[in-house]
Amino acid sequence: MLFHLSLLVLSSSLPLSWGLMAVKPRDDHRLPDKVNHPEIPDGPPPGPLFLRAPELDKRFQPALDFDTDSCYNVPAIGPPPNNDIALGLNPFTWPPQRDCRNEEMLARGNVYSRQRCNNGYCVVFYAYYFQKDRNTLFKDFSHRHDWEHIAVWVRMSDWFATHVAVSQHKGYEIKDNAAVPWTAAGDGKPAVVYHQDSGLTHCFRFANGDDMANQENHWHRWITGPLIGYYGWDSVEQRERMFTHDWEGAVLAIKDDATFADNIRKARPEGITFDENKDDDTTNFV
């Protein structure tokens, strides 16, 4: 989740909700890494994995759409024996969706989940990898690799999703069940859209009425990619190869206990008592 903005006072033409900000930009665009070095090749995403995930994770896996100026999520790691890591794409290419919005990607986009349960609740985090994130207004703040996340809070006594949180740069927008758009009443999934935020970098938002009526991806329907739970990998080594990889500043929220706990804290709704550092016996270790 990345937000790069170094203006002390924003133009009045930008959304008033931004207010006045003094945010230090990331220094990645000045580092001698892949971002500014076209001699380091881009590459197609690796092949998808079809592994395992707990029933809870599958039940509440969000349904995604992608605005037309946005990439599709793809696998961050490929299958054995090579377990190839995604190379990402040059983020300075135009338009923002260039080379990362091909129809065949819709069937291949792995989603990675991790749950934590205690005090009568489970929170399930879903992680999505994107090959690049082009900032339209401020080109230098574009970046190779992007991780975005959705958290679903479930009351375990009746498997009721009380809240959903979507990643927006360094934080989360949180809505309760009644305010969340669902693909169907009763047994639907949270409807979420990957979009470009007012010409800046990309993030998630909750679907609106137009999104519910018309999905903009190639298939014109809600997308749920092949899901892999935290304990559903072929091996711990395979999982850790992806989790410990250097994504050049993009942060995978479920990669380690400290980062996971920090993101749970950011995505936790008011009024829910929850220990972000504890897994109790209701956590599904499969």
Secondary structure by P-SEA (a helix, b strand, c coil): cbbbbcccccccccccccccccccccccccccccccccccccccccccccccccaaaaaaccccccccccccccccccccccccccccccccccccccccccccccccbbbbbbbbbcccbbbbbbbbbbccccccccccccccbbbbbbbbbbccccccccbbbbbcccbbbbbccccccccccccccbbbbbccccccbbbbbccccccccccccccccccccccccccccccaaaaaaaaaccccccccccccaaaaaaaaaaaccccccccccccccccccc
